[in-house]
Every structure is written in C-alpha cells, then in structure tokens.
Amino acid sequence: MHFEIAHEFDIPLDALELAVISPNLVEKLGSKVRELGIGIDTIRERARSLKDGVLDRVWHYQANIRIPSFARPYLTREMCAWDEESSYQLKKHRGRWTITPNVKPEWRKYFTAAGTYAIEELGDGRSRRVIKGDLELRVRVVRPMAERLIFSEVKKAFEAEAATLRDMATLI
C-alpha cells in the first residue's frame, strides 16, 4: 500500500524545521498522542545524532491496542511495538524513514514500511510537510484489512506530530 500524507503550516520552513529537529519533540509528541487518545502508549527516543546538518534518530513506539482474541496466541503486547529510524538532511529539507517491528527476526519478512519526509516552502511564511511511504503486510486473508488498520494508526500518529510541530513552531 502506497500512501502520501501532507500537512500545511502557517509557519515558515526554518521555524518548522527547528521544531522537527528539537530534542523536545518526542516528549511533546507523547503528550499530544495521549491528549488525542491515539492508541500509542509510549514514545521514547532510543538514539539521536545531529551532525553536519543531518539528524539521525530512532524513536521507539509501544502501541496500546486491544488484541483480538483470535490473535492472542500469536500476538503479544510486546509485539505491538516498533522502532522508527529516520535521517533528515537540513540542507535538502528532506529525509528517509523506516519502521522495524518488535517481532522475532524471522517474522520481520512479513512487514515492511519505509518512505520519505520532506518540508517545502510555500511562500508568505507558510510551509508544507509531505510524508510518502510504502507499507506492506505479507500475510494472506487479512492483508488488505490489516494494512488499512495499520495505515489509519500511522496517519493518526502523523496528524498528532503535525499538531505538535504547530504548537512548538508557534512558540519558537
């Protein structure tokens, strides 16, 4: 499943970018996710490096979802967690991201999610963030429904991040 999510901001690109690279973003995003009631229990930063104009970071997410009874023998709460690795180049105003699920290594072949993240200047002190990605769940029968469910949660997380960036960039 290919997707694209765009958010427009009444904020200049440089102010939005300062919020994106802020070490406080993960904490503020966690608060926003809880405020909005999104099915994510915790978000924490595992690694971070801002060097030579490139931000590399790893965020760990733990979902807070009800596991259907039919899936409980196969799926645990710990398996409903993932790491998002991203690398953002300030000079180009763009980056790449990948998701690694917290499942047994031999099960990782059944899921991939990766894409790009870009911020564009729109003029008049406005900017746009465009997230493009490909999400694939390689399981039979439930694939289309499961991919749509996963995407709906991904979209909620990016919506919360956009709201957090608006809050942070307005304060800068």
Contacts in CASP RR format, 6 or more apart in sequence:
PFRMAT RR
TARGET T0000
AUTHOR 0000-0000-0000
METHOD contacts of the structure
MODEL  1
MHFEIAHEFDIPLDALELAVISPNLVEKLGSKVRELGIGIDTIRERARSL
KDGVLDRVWHYQANIRIPSFARPYLTREMCAWDEESSYQLKKHRGRWTIT
PNVKPEWRKYFTAAGTYAIEELGDGRSRRVIKGDLELRVRVVRPMAERLI
FSEVKKAFEAEAATLRDMATLI
1 134 0 8 1.000
1 135 0 8 1.000
1 136 0 8 1.000
1 147 0 8 1.000
1 148 0 8 1.000
1 151 0 8 1.000
2 132 0 8 1.000
2 133 0 8 1.000
2 134 0 8 1.000
3 132 0 8 1.000
3 133 0 8 1.000
3 134 0 8 1.000
3 135 0 8 1.000
3 151 0 8 1.000
3 154 0 8 1.000
3 155 0 8 1.000
4 130 0 8 1.000
4 131 0 8 1.000
4 132 0 8 1.000
4 133 0 8 1.000
5 130 0 8 1.000
5 131 0 8 1.000
5 155 0 8 1.000
5 158 0 8 1.000
6 128 0 8 1.000
6 129 0 8 1.000
6 130 0 8 1.000
6 131 0 8 1.000
7 128 0 8 1.000
7 129 0 8 1.000
7 158 0 8 1.000
7 159 0 8 1.000
7 162 0 8 1.000
8 122 0 8 1.000
8 126 0 8 1.000
8 127 0 8 1.000
8 128 0 8 1.000
9 16 0 8 1.000
9 126 0 8 1.000
9 127 0 8 1.000
9 128 0 8 1.000
9 129 0 8 1.000
9 162 0 8 1.000
9 165 0 8 1.000
9 166 0 8 1.000
9 169 0 8 1.000
10 125 0 8 1.000
10 126 0 8 1.000
11 125 0 8 1.000
11 126 0 8 1.000
11 127 0 8 1.000
11 165 0 8 1.000
11 166 0 8 1.000
11 169 0 8 1.000
11 170 0 8 1.000
12 121 0 8 1.000
12 125 0 8 1.000
12 126 0 8 1.000
12 127 0 8 1.000
13 93 0 8 1.000
13 119 0 8 1.000
13 120 0 8 1.000
13 121 0 8 1.000
13 125 0 8 1.000
13 127 0 8 1.000
15 169 0 8 1.000
15 172 0 8 1.000
16 119 0 8 1.000
16 127 0 8 1.000
16 129 0 8 1.000
16 165 0 8 1.000
16 169 0 8 1.000
17 90 0 8 1.000
17 93 0 8 1.000
17 119 0 8 1.000
18 169 0 8 1.000
18 172 0 8 1.000
19 25 0 8 1.000
19 164 0 8 1.000
19 165 0 8 1.000
19 168 0 8 1.000
19 169 0 8 1.000
19 172 0 8 1.000
20 55 0 8 1.000
20 88 0 8 1.000
20 119 0 8 1.000
20 165 0 8 1.000
21 50 0 8 1.000
21 55 0 8 1.000
21 88 0 8 1.000
21 90 0 8 1.000
22 168 0 8 1.000
23 45 0 8 1.000
23 48 0 8 1.000
24 168 0 8 1.000
25 161 0 8 1.000
25 164 0 8 1.000
25 165 0 8 1.000
25 168 0 8 1.000
26 43 0 8 1.000
26 44 0 8 1.000
26 45 0 8 1.000
26 59 0 8 1.000
28 164 0 8 1.000
28 167 0 8 1.000
28 168 0 8 1.000
29 43 0 8 1.000
29 160 0 8 1.000
29 161 0 8 1.000
29 164 0 8 1.000
30 40 0 8 1.000
30 42 0 8 1.000
30 43 0 8 1.000
30 160 0 8 1.000
32 160 0 8 1.000
32 161 0 8 1.000
32 163 0 8 1.000
32 164 0 8 1.000
32 167 0 8 1.000
33 39 0 8 1.000
33 40 0 8 1.000
33 43 0 8 1.000
33 157 0 8 1.000
33 160 0 8 1.000
36 156 0 8 1.000
36 159 0 8 1.000
36 160 0 8 1.000
36 163 0 8 1.000
38 153 0 8 1.000
38 156 0 8 1.000
38 157 0 8 1.000
38 160 0 8 1.000
39 63 0 8 1.000
39 64 0 8 1.000
39 65 0 8 1.000
39 153 0 8 1.000
39 156 0 8 1.000
40 61 0 8 1.000
40 62 0 8 1.000
40 63 0 8 1.000
40 64 0 8 1.000
40 153 0 8 1.000
40 157 0 8 1.000
41 62 0 8 1.000
41 63 0 8 1.000
41 64 0 8 1.000
42 60 0 8 1.000
42 61 0 8 1.000
42 62 0 8 1.000
43 59 0 8 1.000
43 60 0 8 1.000
43 61 0 8 1.000
43 62 0 8 1.000
44 59 0 8 1.000
44 60 0 8 1.000
45 57 0 8 1.000
45 58 0 8 1.000
45 59 0 8 1.000
45 60 0 8 1.000
46 58 0 8 1.000
46 59 0 8 1.000
46 60 0 8 1.000
46 83 0 8 1.000
47 56 0 8 1.000
47 57 0 8 1.000
47 58 0 8 1.000
48 55 0 8 1.000
48 56 0 8 1.000
48 57 0 8 1.000
48 58 0 8 1.000
49 55 0 8 1.000
49 56 0 8 1.000
49 57 0 8 1.000
50 56 0 8 1.000
53 89 0 8 1.000
53 90 0 8 1.000
53 91 0 8 1.000
54 87 0 8 1.000
54 88 0 8 1.000
54 89 0 8 1.000
54 90 0 8 1.000
55 86 0 8 1.000
55 87 0 8 1.000
55 88 0 8 1.000
55 90 0 8 1.000
56 85 0 8 1.000
56 86 0 8 1.000
56 87 0 8 1.000
57 85 0 8 1.000
57 86 0 8 1.000
58 83 0 8 1.000
58 84 0 8 1.000
58 85 0 8 1.000
58 86 0 8 1.000
59 83 0 8 1.000
59 84 0 8 1.000
59 86 0 8 1.000
60 81 0 8 1.000
60 82 0 8 1.000
60 83 0 8 1.000
61 81 0 8 1.000
61 82 0 8 1.000
61 83 0 8 1.000
61 84 0 8 1.000
61 157 0 8 1.000
62 77 0 8 1.000
62 80 0 8 1.000
62 81 0 8 1.000
63 80 0 8 1.000
63 81 0 8 1.000
63 153 0 8 1.000
65 80 0 8 1.000
67 75 0 8 1.000
67 76 0 8 1.000
67 77 0 8 1.000
67 80 0 8 1.000
78 102 0 8 1.000
79 101 0 8 1.000
79 102 0 8 1.000
79 103 0 8 1.000
80 102 0 8 1.000
81 101 0 8 1.000
81 102 0 8 1.000
82 99 0 8 1.000
82 100 0 8 1.000
82 101 0 8 1.000
82 102 0 8 1.000
83 99 0 8 1.000
83 100 0 8 1.000
83 102 0 8 1.000
84 97 0 8 1.000
84 98 0 8 1.000
84 99 0 8 1.000
85 97 0 8 1.000
85 98 0 8 1.000
85 99 0 8 1.000
85 100 0 8 1.000
86 95 0 8 1.000
86 96 0 8 1.000
86 97 0 8 1.000
86 98 0 8 1.000
86 117 0 8 1.000
87 95 0 8 1.000
87 96 0 8 1.000
87 97 0 8 1.000
88 94 0 8 1.000
88 95 0 8 1.000
88 117 0 8 1.000
89 95 0 8 1.000
93 118 0 8 1.000
93 119 0 8 1.000
93 120 0 8 1.000
94 116 0 8 1.000
94 117 0 8 1.000
94 118 0 8 1.000
94 119 0 8 1.000
95 116 0 8 1.000
95 117 0 8 1.000
95 118 0 8 1.000
96 114 0 8 1.000
96 115 0 8 1.000
96 116 0 8 1.000
96 117 0 8 1.000
97 114 0 8 1.000
97 115 0 8 1.000
97 116 0 8 1.000
97 117 0 8 1.000
98 113 0 8 1.000
98 114 0 8 1.000
98 115 0 8 1.000
99 111 0 8 1.000
99 112 0 8 1.000
99 113 0 8 1.000
99 114 0 8 1.000
100 108 0 8 1.000
101 107 0 8 1.000
101 108 0 8 1.000
101 111 0 8 1.000
103 111 0 8 1.000
109 138 0 8 1.000
110 137 0 8 1.000
110 138 0 8 1.000
110 139 0 8 1.000
111 136 0 8 1.000
111 137 0 8 1.000
111 138 0 8 1.000
112 134 0 8 1.000
112 135 0 8 1.000
112 136 0 8 1.000
113 133 0 8 1.000
113 134 0 8 1.000
113 135 0 8 1.000
113 136 0 8 1.000
113 150 0 8 1.000
113 154 0 8 1.000
114 133 0 8 1.000
114 134 0 8 1.000
115 131 0 8 1.000
115 132 0 8 1.000
115 133 0 8 1.000
115 134 0 8 1.000
116 130 0 8 1.000
116 131 0 8 1.000
116 132 0 8 1.000
116 133 0 8 1.000
117 129 0 8 1.000
117 130 0 8 1.000
117 131 0 8 1.000
118 129 0 8 1.000
118 130 0 8 1.000
119 127 0 8 1.000
119 128 0 8 1.000
119 129 0 8 1.000
119 130 0 8 1.000
120 127 0 8 1.000
120 128 0 8 1.000
120 129 0 8 1.000
120 130 0 8 1.000
121 127 0 8 1.000
122 128 0 8 1.000
129 162 0 8 1.000
129 165 0 8 1.000
131 158 0 8 1.000
135 147 0 8 1.000
135 150 0 8 1.000
135 151 0 8 1.000
135 154 0 8 1.000
136 147 0 8 1.000
137 143 0 8 1.000
137 146 0 8 1.000
137 147 0 8 1.000
137 150 0 8 1.000
139 146 0 8 1.000
END
